[in-house]
Amino acid sequence: MKLEGFKKVDYNTLQSEIKKVYDSDQVPEIQIAAQINVKSVQTVKNAFQPDKQVVSDEILTNILNALGLNSFIIWQNGERTYYIKN
């Protein structure tokens, strides 16, 4: 599926983009946890796992929004697809 203004990326690429934004903003994990209303900082840490997605789509999307990363997740044909703004 093509979406104008967005490019499809794999999970590792999405993680690289998340890390870039996280490193440049230097927002503490505790602040992100409070902003997305989760009880544990470990949930935020789990969202930064580079190998595979271990948090729900909802949590990951909330973290993406908290970091200001214009991206989203779509389920298509039984697979997650990740998109980020060009």
SULHUFEN-V453819 format. One line per field, one symbol per residue. ss: DSSP state (@ for helix, = for strand, . for the rest). phi: phi as a letter, one per 40 degrees, with the letter a starting at -180 (. if undefined). A space follows every 50 residues. Layout:
ss->???
phi->???
This chain:
ss->.....====.@@@@@@@@@@@@@@@...@@@@@@@@....@@@@@@@... ......@@@@@@@@@@@...======..=======.
phi->.bbdgbbcbccccdcccdcdcccccfccdcccdcccgbcbccccdccccc cacbbcdccccccdcccgccaabbcbfgbcbbbbcc
